[in-house]
Amino acid sequence: MSILAWTYIMVGLTFGLYIFIAWASRVRDTKGFYVAGGGVPPIANGMATAADWMSAASFISMAGLISFLGYTGSIYLMGWTGGYVLLALLLAPYLRKFGKYTVPDFVGDRYYSDAARFVALVCAIFVSLTYVAGQMRGVGIVFSRFLEVDVNTGVIIGMIIVFLYAGLGGMKGITWTQVAQYTVLIIAYLIPAIAIAMKITGTPIPQIGLGSHVVTGQHAGKYLLDVLDQLNRDLGFAEYTQAFGPGQKSMLDVFCITLALMVGTAGLPHVIIRFYTVPSVKAARLSAGYALLFIAILYTTAPAVAAFARYNMIDTLNDKPYTEAPSWFKNWEKTGLIAWVDKNNDGIIQYRAGKPFKGKPVFTGETGPLGQRLVKNELTSSPNELYIDRDIMVLANPEIANLPAWVIALVAAGGLAAALSTASGLLLVIASSISHDLYYRMINRKASEKQRLLVGRVMIAVAVCIAGYFGINPPGFVAQVVAFAFGLAASSFFPIIILGIFSKRANREGAICGMIAGIVFTAIYIIQIKFLHMKPWFLGISAEGIGVVGMLINFIVTIVVSSITKAPPKEIQDLVDSIRTPRGAGAAVDH
Amino acid sequence: MENRLAEYWRKNISIVCALLVVWALVSYFCGIFFVKPLNAIHLGGYPLGFWFAQQGSEIIFVILIFIYYKLMSNLDRKYDVHE
């Protein structure tokens, strides 16, 4: 059977499963809609959190990034896992005990202020919208590549599916579909990784294979990482395992980006909201452990996939005649994600450090003497002749390893599961922020259960349409605004939630000043670097890492302003005492 | 009762601090600040600093949360604040 037929079967089956689950767990009350009725077992919540967290970026792009960055890629591995330690130890149990629906709820109640609630609300919506736009684009790309439909058609199919199960099932439906989506995506990630680990290193465990010997080919008998260091050196790149070399990020920058990603992760509303769905404080702690376990299975496999892919790529392509290049090379050349320019007219592919030409390939529509697609781009002086899009590393892996068609189809289904599960979690945050925090808490306190459910469902529909619009007309700045999402989460939510729990003295005035100071500094810095193309002026820290400085500013301002203004009222101090003790954590309540 | 709760909170804080020290040690110290000297040591084919950054930190993070869960469950029962 062809790859296309298998893909239709895999995608059809998994989508059918998601919709069936949503129908079986459809909800009739707001509690089920926002926090799944608070009755999700820790292990299921762990899986759902993992699926929620791991997006198209984790599934498709991360291994490719590491493959090209080597050691520096660790910022994503440590940054996107270490945040869960902060979440588990500093936030999840207390927020669960607090027992409301959303992050703005906590901020608004703890700091007894609708102004604080509103600032938190705007941040939550901005962060989630930024993220969701990228997810819908991911859905469209996977569809167009594997189902051979137009990107826009792909985005629209994705929108309908997400709306069906998010609108119908709310948080409950999303949680159980995410459990299924995690299963699909992890199987899809592991099967090719294990097959390639077997092939290159002779061990089925990728995490061990990365530290093992190469078993076949000209490098047999040497450690894989030593071979990669050697290859990188020979081709003019920095060594694969070397840290902070010339042309790489400085130690301070690596530190700041890692910390910003960790703190940002712990402050992301769609991750925090998951801990409201479990039945108790104890279950919140345990489910954070499960979540990170399920995430770490993929995150420790990714660096192995990255190294295998780089080894395979250099080994099978570099200094080989174009006419003898493997079939996957030509398949991906058709999609425009690989391009080769024969600068010295020797018919041999030379892969070296540096860009082969300026920008992304723009094809002339003609083919060269050997059948290669010609590009219009202005060539660079680098001897490098090969353009490879980082995103294909994971997607092309099964083809590189000659795995059967059904595995390739499974990877497509896995990529879709990763993108859809994250998109649905984000849409629910947007919908609950508007229908609960804005409509119910700030506009109409008398709204009935039925009205609020309706507003929630309408808001999901609106959010799906906005996300779909960005998916079809991607703003050029999607990549840039991701730094924003993490920077804002780190500089706005994280410090005031921490202080709200660990300090009784932190008060309304402090929190509002702190949030605004943190956000304004971070936003201005990111805009200067990413949009006005200024040099990183603050100790050379890049835009991705500046959230750390914003966070420190927020902490300092909140503490200083709180200490010179009036202490919070008695009932707020009692509230803090109450969230510090686990007993009495009933189900989440909504008033 | 007030004192018991204050003591519970202090113990809670010390557990969290101890675990966060390990968290910072494996990721920031072994994985970033001292990655170069550690890379001189090898763990199979892995330079040690590189292993901490790309494998070890992630594995130890998972273990830390499960230890936290265990310690806190015991503490909750000891101070009779469990659910």
Interface residues (C-beta under 8 A of the other chain):
Chain A: I66 Y71 G73 S74 L77 M78 T81 G82 Y84 V85 A88 L89 L90 P93 Q207 I208 L210 G211 S212 H213 Y223 L224 L225 D226 T241 Q242 A243 F244 M251 V254 F255 T258 L259 S280 V281 K282 R285 L286 A288 G289 L292 L293 A296 Y299 T300 P303 D577 R580 T581 P582 R583 G584 A585
Chain B: L5 Y8 W9 N12 V16 L19 L20 W23 S27 Y28 G31 I32 F33 V35 K36 N39 L43 G44 G45 Y46 P47 G49 F50 W51 A53 Q54 Q55 S57 E58 I59 F61 V62 L64 I65 F66 Y68 Y69 M72 S73 D76 V81 H82 E83
